[in-house]
Amino acid sequence: MSVLILATLDTKGHEAAFVRDQLATLGVNALLVDTGSYAPPTVTPDVRREEVCSLEGVRDRGEAVARATDGVVKLVRARHAAGALDGVLGLGGSAGTIIGTAAMRALPLGVPKLMVSTLASGQVSQYVGEKDILMLNAVVDISGINRVSRVVLSSAAAAMAGMVRAPKPKPDTRTDRPIVALSMFGVTTPCVEHARTIIEEAGYETLVFHATGGGGRVMESLVRDGLVAGVLDITTTELTDELVGGFLTAGPERLTAAGAAGLPQVVSVGATDMVNFYALDTVPERFRGRLFHRHDPQVTLMRTSSEENARIGADIGRKLAAARGPVAVLLPRRGVSRLDAAGQPFDDPIARQALFDGIAAHVAVKELDLHINDPAFAEAAAHTLLDLMKTKTKTKRKGT
């Protein structure tokens, strides 16, 4: 077993060596990787900073951190690809946390990842991202071995030893099924739940992701990691927040992973009628006077305009036009969410058509005279994806 300990050994050397020694007593071999910048390391590293990155010409600390980050990402990827990495443990303050967690995010799910950080008691989403990173609060600064740090660092070593020594779950070819990813929001739940049942009855395992920003990022990440066989992207509302300025964006790369991987995908426009904000007083001043719906005391929804829908549609269309795999776009003429239906507050046929036209300018679409939550729409979406996946499998077999 081999664990990499990532630390700036000019400031965290003795602490990193303590963790290494603790791991050794637990039967786990660990290597110290120096990610420091200026002062010489206080202990001898197993991987010198010169092997991580070149610091020649570095002008400031920020650039040094950026280079070290790029270097450790390449290091852990190479060691993992070579089968020479069982886990990663990082120690750090702000710079060390940036460097260590970047390396961890570069590894697939299941590789043990533990970051002992002075920042772990606060907001850590930017460090964890979409990966299974365990953040451990350092409690005190990582500066010396004392009665507090000794306990925390020993716990970190024990946790890492437990993770790397525990038996790994093995694939079970008798029960494991190909995975289909689905995107869902509260206002598209009936559609996704019905489609999920159909897909599972066809022999697939389903993973449903709540389209609240983090959910979309995780879905895209799992697709990039090769864990998914097909995508039923019913709910693309996160693109709306990205383009209009809402709070639940999944970033500009949303709706790109399946296309880049060549996976079969069926895409619709669930909840693109709304932009998500928190309480009403969080809505930016530029949106005052728009049509809002108070979902609950902490969530305010804003109806997208025709102009915004046209931009959202164009973004969806451009991304899908670049896909390397089979794509089907299904559009519900009678509404794209529970709020966008006859008699509901966001019902707007003109805005819907602007959305549909924006997509159709770039990629073929199929409009259905249904509401997105009609059972028939869910059935059409699910069966279309099943057909695409069957065709993809047959084509692949012929190619081999």
N, C-alpha and C positions, 0 to 999 in steps of 0.2 A: 504494500500500500504506500502511496506517495501523495502527500499533501503539500501544496505550496502555501507558504506564509508570506503575504505581501505586506511590506512595511517600509517606511522611510528609516533606514537603519542608522542615519545620522542623529535622529531624535528618538526613535523607538526601538533601538537595537537590543538593549537588555531585556525589554519587555517581550519582544519577539522571540528572543532566545529562550526566555522562560517558558513561553508557550510551546516552543519546539521541544524543550526538555520534558515538559508535561506530557506531550504526545508520545514521546519515546517511552516513557514509563508505562504508557497504555498500549504499547506495541505498534505504534503508528510512526512510520518514517516521515519526516517533514523537512523541507528545504526552505531556507531563508532567501527571499528574493528582495534585493535592495532597490527600492524605488525612490531613494533620496536624491537630492539635487546638488547641494553645495558642500557641506562639511563631510569629512571622511566618516565612513561607518564606524560605529562604536563596537561592533562585533564583526566577525568574519562572515560574509554572506556565502551562500552556496551558489547563488546566481548574482553576479556583480551588476551594478547599475549600467556598466558599459555594455553588458549583454542584453539589457532591456532596451536602451535607447542611447542615442548620441546626444550629449549635452553641449557639443561644440557650437559656439556662437549664441548660446542662450542668453537672452537679455534680461529676463525677469522670471519671477517665480511662476507666474501664470503659464508662460511658455514651457517651463520645465515640467510642470504638472501635465500639460497637454501632451508633451512628448512621452513622458512616463506612462500616461494612460494608453496611448497608442501602442507603446512597446509591450505592456503587460497583456493587452488584448491579443496581440499576435503570439505572445509566449504561451498563454493558456490554451489558445486554439490549437497551436501546433502540438503541445503536449497531449491534449485531449485526443487529437486525431491520431497520435502515435500510440495511444493506449497507456500513456505514462502519467496520468493524472486522475487521482481518486477524489480530490476535494480541494477547495480553496478557502483559506482563512485570512482575513485582513484585519489589520490594526490601524487606527488612525483618527485624526481630527478631521478638519474639513478637507485638506488636500488628500490625505490618506484614504478617506472615505470615497472621494471622487475616483481615485485611481483603482482602489480595490473593488468597488461595486461595478465599475465599468468592465473589469475583467470577468466578474461573475455574470453580468448580463450577456456576455459573449458566449457563455456556455449553455448547453441545452438543459431542459428540465431534468431533474433527477440527480445531477452532479451536486454533491453537498457544497453549500456556499454559506459562509458565516462571516459577518462583518462586525467586529467589536469597534464601536464608534462613540465618540463624545456627542454625536448628533442624533443618536438613535432614540432619544426621548422626545424628539420633535417630529416634524413632517418629513417623512422619508420616501414618499412616492417617487421623487425624482431619482433616488438611488436604487430603489427596488425595481422600478419599471414593471415589466410583465413577467419577471422571473421569480423563482422560489428561493429568495435570499432571506436568510435569517439575520435580523439586525439585533445585536446585543448591546444594551446601554452600558458604556464604560463606567458610569456613575461618577468617577473622578477622572481627571486628565490622565492620559496614558503617559505617565512621567514617573518612573520608579516603581519598584515592587514594594507595596505597603499592605496593611491589613485589609484594605478594600480591593485594591487592584489584584492582589494575590487570589482572592476569592473569585473575582470576575474572570480573570484570565484562566484560572484553573477550570472554571465552569465552561469556558469557551473551548478549551482543549478537550474536556470530557464530552461535550456535545459533538464536536467534530469527530472524535474517535468513535462515538456511538453511531454516527451517520455513515462513516466510511466502512465500519466493520459489520454493520447490520446487513443481513442477506438482502440482496436486491430482488425486487419483484420480477419474475420472469414472464415473458409473454406466454400466454396459454392459447395455443392454436385451436383448442377445442371450444373456447368461449370468447376469445377476443375477436371483435368484428371491426371492419373498416369504420373510420370515424367521419361523420358529417357534422360540420359546424353550422349553427344557425344563430342569427341575430334577432333579438327581441326587445321590445319596449312594452310598458304597460298597455299602451294604446294599440298594440298589434298582437297582444297575447293570444287571442282566439285563433288567429291565423297560424302562428308559429306552433302552438300546442297541437293543432290538428295536423299540420304538416309533419311535426315530429313523430306523431303516432304512426303515420303512414310509412315514414322512412324506417322507423324501428321495426315495423312489421315486415319490411322488405329485407331485414337482416343486417341493418347497420346500427352502430352505436352513435348516439347523438350528444353533442356538447352545445348547450344553449348559452349564449353570451348576452348579458344585459347591456344594451347600447348606451352606456353612460360615460363614454370616454375610455375608462380603464378596460371595460369589457371588449370594446373594439380593438384596442391595442393588444390585449392578450390573444384575441382570436387571430389577428394578423401575425402575431409572433408564433403561435402554434402552427399556422399554415407554413410559415417560413421554415420552421424546424422539421417539416415533413411528417407531421403527425396526423394530417387530415387528408381524406380521400376526395371530399367534395364540399362545396359551400352553398348553403341556402341563405343568401344575404337579403332577407326580407326587409330588415330595418336599417336603413342607411342614414338615419337622422343625425349621426355624429358628423357627417359631412356638412349638414346644415349649420351646426354650431361652429365648425371650423371656418366656413366661408362668410357667415353673417356676424359672428362674434359672440356666440353663446358660451355657456360654462361647461358643456359636456363634449368638447371636441376630443377626437382620438388622434388628431394630428393630420397633416397633409398626406401621409402615406396610407391612410385608410382606403380600402378598396383596391389595393395594388398587389397584395401578397399572392392571392390565388391566381391572378393573371400572370404574374412573374413565374410562378411555379408550374403553370400549364394545367392547373386543376379545373375540372368541370365546376361551373358556378351558375346558379340562377340568382338573379338580382332583381329586387323591386325597390320601391321608394317609400317604405314604411316610415311614418312620422316625419317626413320631410316638410310637412305643413307647419312645423313648429321649431322655434328656437328656445332653448332652455336657459332660464335664469333661476337664481335662488329667490328669496323674498322680493317683493315688488320694489323695495328701495335699492336693490342691487342692479336694477335695469339701468344701463347707461342712458344719460340724458338725451342722446341723439335719437333714442327710440321712443321718447315720450309722444303720446298721441296715437300709438299703434294699437292694434287689437290684441288684447291679452286675455288669458284664461288662468284663473288661480287654481292650480292643481291641488295644492294644499298650502298651509301657512309658510312652508319653506321652498316651494317650487312654483315659479311663474312661467307660463308658456306664452310665447308671442307668435302670432300667425305670420308666416312668411309671405312676402309680396310676390306679385307676378315677376317683377324684375329679379328678385332674389331667386325665385324658383327657376328662372331661365339660366342663371349662373350656376345654380346647383346641378341642374340637368346637364349643362355643358361639361361640368367637372366629372360627373358620373360617366357621361358618354365618352369623353376623352380617355379616361382610365380604362374603361372596358374595351375600347377600340384597340388598346395596346396589349390586351391579354394574349398570351401564347396558347391558351387552352380554350375549350368550348365554352361559350357564354350564351345564356338566354336571358332576355330582359322582359319581365312581365309587369304590365302597368294596369292598375285598377281604375277604371274611368269614374267609378262612383265614390271614390275617396281613398285616402292613403293612411287614415288613422281613425280611431273611434271618434275624435273630435271633428274630423273632416268627412262628414256624412250628411245626408239630407236632414235638415232640421237642427244640426249641431253647429256650435259657434264658429268653427273654422271651415265650414263648407264653402268652397270657392272654385267652381269649375274653370274659371279663366286662369287662375293661378296654377291649377293642376295641369291645364293644357300647356302653359308656358314651360312647366317642368318637363312634360312629356316631349315637347318639341325640342327642348334643349338636348335631351338624350338622343332623340331620333336623328339629330343632325350629325351624329358621329357613329352610331351603331344601330343595328336593326333592333326593333322592339316589337312586342306583341301586346296590343291593348285588349283588355277583357272588360266587358260590360258588367263588371262586378265591383263590390266593395272589397277592400283588402281583407277584411275579417269575415267575408262570406266563406263558408266551407268549400264551395266550388273553387274559389281562388286558391286556397291552401292546397287543395287536391291537385290543381293544375301545376302549381309551383313544385310540389313534392314529386309528382310523376315526371315532370320535365327533367328535374335533376336526376332522378333514377335512370331515365333513358340516356341522359348524357354520360353518366358514369358507366352504364353498361356498354355504350358505344366506345368510350375511351378504353375500357378493359379489353374489348374485342380487338380494337385497333392495335393496342399494345401487344397482345398475344400474336397477332399476325406479323407484327414487326420483329418479334423475337423468333 
